[in-house]
Structure formats: C-alpha cells, structure tokens
Amino acid sequence: MNIIVGIISLVFIILQVASAMGSPVTSIDENIGEEEFYAISYTNPESIAMHEMARQSEDGKHSLVQLNDELTPRSTVSPDGNCSIYLKVFTVSSDMGIEDYALNSTEKPREIRIKDVSTMGCYAVAFSPDSRMYAAPKLVHLGDGRNAQYALDIMSVDSNELIHRELLPFYKENTKHTPMDWDRAEMYGVYWSEDGSAIVYDILGADIDGGLYPTTLVTNRLNVNYTELREMNGYEDAGEENAGFSGYDDLMESYRQENESEEQIMNAPQNVEAEDDTSAEDPEPVASLPGFGALAAVAALGLLLIGRRLR
C-alpha cells in the first residue's frame, strides 16, 4: 500500500508543477519574412498599413523620431464590435492631463484605464478572435531603473487582469546590463491571427549615428495554444466551440468510469438470472470547482486502488 500511496503523491506533485510551469506560448519564430507575415489573416486588418510604413523605413528614409511624428493613435476595435481601445487624456487631482489607453465595453457598459502600454504604433493592442482577450506591449523595468525590457501582456477583457506575460528579447535601450544589437528599440505593432494560434509583433531597432536614427524592422511570431488561453481566461461552457475543453479531465473521467464498471462486474453476485440494481451503491455525483477536475480524478483513483489492495 505504501507504493500505491507514493505513486499517487508523485502524480499529484507532477500535476502541481506542470500547472505552475505551463505556458500558452508553444514556440517562437524569430525574424519571419514578409511572405509569412502576409500569409496570416489578422483580427485588426487595418493595422497592416502600419506594418507597411515600418517596412518602408528600413532603408533609412524614416527615423524613429520622424515615424513617431507621422503616426496618429487610432482606436482598435474588437472583432465582435463590442469593445475598443483608444488613447485618452485622463485628468488627475492636480488638473494635469495624463494620456493613457482606455478600454471601452458596450456590453457592460464601462471604460477602464489601461496603464503602461508602450508602443509607437497607430494601434496599441491586438484583440483575440473571440474578443475576450487583448495583447498589449508593456515595458518591464529592471532593477537599476535606467532600462526596461519589452513584454507582451495577454489580458482578459472582462476582468482586465493579466492572463499571461511573455518577456521579449528586446530592451528600450542598450546598456552593459542589457546588451542589444541596436542602441534603441521601439515596439511598433501587435497583430493577432484570426484563428487565434499566433500573435505577431514588430520591433524597430535604431543605431544612433550623427543624430539620425536609421531603423531596422524585426518581426517575430508567438505560436500559442489558443484553447489553453481561453481556458486560462475562465471559459468552461461546453456548448461553445473550443471552450471548456480539458483533454486530461476527459481522459481521467473515462478511466474512472471504466474502473467503476470493472469494479461492479467483480462484485456482482454469480449465477443470478436478473441483474441487480446497483444504483444505490454508486457514489453521488460531486460538483467540481474549475481547475480541480484532474486532482479530484487522481484522488478518486487513489482511493479505488487503496480499497482494492485492502480487500
């Protein structure tokens, strides 16, 4: 019995570690080409015009400063048309206006202030295909406060809470602590594919030379498990496509049912013409909390194995 208990404990620990270490980002494709970029359809097709502008700046005709002067912040609208994110001047107690991005939802309705979005592009964020999440570029400041690392935050529209943060291999500026190929870098654009499986982002790098900022465009693609992202965002409606699916929970439930059938066959009286009603012996169904289906299944399996060993 000690061996069985040990195995159950090991499975429990593995589940906990896997849950803590899991990431919806499955892989990263670095410096993808234009053919790969345009092979994808995006939730905000208007933002592609901004990517075009960045492409034209690679030859040095545009500097980072000049590009910034030409760009006008525009509203990003969710695919379902119920949400939008736009730049707004917020008034603080000192009567000084501070610009931040705002999330407006017509379903609630409500307007939420989004802080620390860092982009020089026309469109600040990218919505997911289901309009329930958005990806926003942020700057994560390091210890010395002089520099900051870029990150993509995947946020929930309903709660405006962080679902996942993906740190990017780019920094605001080059220092001895954060070396880069360029002197400076700017997050330029974010794009979410219509099938949800990819989040693409543009980075513009610049080398300071004689007061000019010739730019270099780098486009990376995050390949994501969209089903997992939706589950992390709290979707458990089995009637909605790709929502609430947990392959592990389904597997454990199937395994539990098979073992219950085997147990009933082994315990059934022999040489009986009519089958007895075993409904009274079946355990009552227990409602499980979200995220605990796998643990409950493991616990049930452990109790069943221990019961067999004791008999």
N, C-alpha and C positions, 0 to 999 in steps of 0.2 A: 504493500500500500504506500510505503514511503516513496517508491519510484514513481507511482502514479501522481502523487501529490507534487513531487518535484517537477514532473513534466508539465503539469497544469500551471505551476508557478512560473516556469520558464516561458510558456506560451503567453501568459499574462504580461510578463516583463517585455517580451518581444513586441507585443501589441502596443504597449505604452510607448516604447522607444520609437517604433515605426510611426505612431501618431504624432509624436513630438518632432521627428525629423522630416516628415513628409513635406514635399513642396509641389505645388501645382505646375511649376515650370519643369518640363521634362528634359529640355535641351536648349542650347543657344546656338544659332547660326550667325557667325560674325561676318560683317562686311559683305552682305549679299549684294548681288548685281541688280541692275535695273530690270532685267528680264524677270528675275524672281520677285522683285517688288511689285511690278505691274501684273504679275500672274495671279495676284490675290485681289479679291473684291473686299472693300472696307466699309465699315458701318457709317463712316462720315466721308463720302467720296469728295466733298468739297475741299478737304484738307490736302488732296493730292496736288492741287495747284501750288500749295506751299512747298511741297517736295520739289516741284519743278523749279521754283525760284532758287532753292538751295543748290540744285544741280548746276544751274547757270552761274552760281557764284564760285564754283570750283576753279575757274580759270583766273581768279583774282580780280574780275571786274567789280565785284562787290566786296566790301569789307564787312566785318561783323557790325560795325557802327552804322554803316550805310544801310545794311539789311534791316537793322533794328528801326531805322527811321522810316523805312518803306512798309513795314508790317503794321497792320491795324488789328488789334484784338477783336475777334468775332465770336458770336455765340456758337457753341457746339450743341446740337440738338440730338436727343436720343432717338434710336430707330423707331420707337413707338410714338414719338412726338410729344410725350408727356413730361419730359424733363429737358432742361437746358442749363448750360454752364457758361457764364459770361463774366467779364471784368466789371467791377462796380466800385465806386468810391464810398467807403464806409466812414461815417462820422464818429469820432471818439469824443471823450469828455472834454478834451482841450479844444474842440471845434476845428481840429485839423483833419482834413480828409486823407484817408489811407486806402490805397487801392488793393483789393483782394478779389479773388474769384468767388462767385456765388452760384450755388446750386438751387435752381428753382424747379419745384414739382407742382404740376397742376392737379395731381391726384389727391394730395393731402388737404389743401394746398399749403405750401410753405416755402421759405427761402433760407438757405443755410450758407453761412460763410465758410469758405474753404481757404485755409491758410497755407502759406509756404509753397504754393505752386510755382515752379521755376521753369519758365520757358520763354524763348524769344519768338515763338511762332504765332501765327494768326489764331490757331485753335489750340487751346490749352490742354485738352484732355481727349480721350477716346472712350466712347461708350461700348459696352459689351452688346452682342446681338439681342439679348433678352431685355436690354435697357435697365437692368437691375444692378449693374456694376459700372465703374469707370476707372480707367488707368490714368494717373496723374504723375508728372515728373516732379520730384522733390529734391532738395539738397539736404544731405545728412552731414552736419558739421562735425568735424573731428575735434580732438581734444584741445589743440592749440588755438582753435577759433579762426585761424587765418585761411583755412581751406575747407572745402566741402566736397563730399562725394555724391554723385548723382545716383538717384534711386527711382524706380517706378513703383508707386503705391497703387495696389488694386483695392478700391474702396467699394463699400456697399452703398447703393443709392438710398435704400430705405432707412438705414441707421447712420450713414456717413461714418462708419467705423472701418478700420483697416482690416482687410482680409489677408493680404499678403504683401510683403515688401521685398522687392528684388533689387539688390545692390548692383550697380552697373560699374564696369571697369573704366569709368571716366571721372575726372575731377574738374572743379571750377577753374583751377589754375595749377600750374606745375610748380612743385616745391621739392626740396630734398626728401621730404617725408612722403610725398605723393607724386612720384615721377610720372610724366606723360611724354608722348611724342611731340606734343604741342605746348606752347606757352599758356594757352587758354582754351577752354571748351565751352560750348553752349548747347543745351538741349533745344532741339529745333522743332521736332514734331513727333506725335504719337498716333499710331493707327492700329485699330483692332479689326481683325478679319471677320467677315460676315458669318463664317462657320464657327467662330469663337476659338479656333485652335492656335491662333498666332497673334502676338502683339509685336508690332514693328515700331522701331523708334529711330530717329535721325539725330546725329551729333555733328555739330560743326566745330572743327578744330582750327586754331589760328596760331601762326608764329608771328611774333611782334618783330617787325623789320622796318626801320625807318619811319615809324608812325603808321604804316599800313598793316592791314590785317587780312592777308590772303587766306581764304578759307578752304578747308578740306571736308568733304561730306563722307561720313561713315554711317551706314545703315545696318543695324543688327535686328535679328528676329528672335523673339522668345517663343518657343513652342510650348504650349500649355495644355494641361488636361482640363478641358472646359467643363466636363461633367463633375470633376472633383471641385473645381472652383465654385460651381453652382451649389454643391453640397455644403461647402465651407460657408456659403452665403445663406444657408438655412433652408434650402429647398428640399422638401420631403413630400411633395404632392405627387403620388404615383401616377395620377391621371395626366400630368403634364409631361410632354416629351423630354426625355433625358433628365428629369428631375427626380430627386429622392432615390436614385439607384445606388445600391451598395452591393457589389458582387460578393463581398465577403459575408455579409449578413445573410444573403440569399443562400450561399453555399452552406453556412452553418445551420440555417433553418432546415434545409433539405437533409443534411446529415442527421439533425436531431429527429426529424420525422422518420427517417429510415431506421434509426436505432430504437425509437418507440415501437415501430411495427415489429421489429425483431424481438423486442422485449415481450410484447404481447403474445407473439407466437410461442416463445419459450415457456411462458407462464400459463398458456391456455390448457385447460383440462383435456386429457386424451380420451378417445373413443366416445365423444359426445356428438350426437346427431345434429342438434341445433346449436348455433353459435351463441355464446352468452353475450349479454350486453355489458361492455366494459366501459361505458361512458362514465360511470361513477368513479372508476379508477383513474381516469385521465386527469392530469393536473389542470387546474383552472388557467385560462389564458391570462398572462400578465402584461400589462401595457408597459412598454419600454420607453425610456427617455431617449431623445435624439443623441446619437453618438455612443450609446451604451449597448447597442444590439449585439455587437461582437463579444463584449465582455460577458453579457448575460448568457450567450450561447456557450461560451467556454466554461462558465461556471456550471451550467446545466449538464454539459458533457462530463465535467469532472465529477459531479455528484453521481451521475449514472455509472461511471466507471468504478468509483469507490463502492457504490452499492453492489455491483456485480462481484467485486473482489471479496467483500464481506460475506456474501452468500456462498 
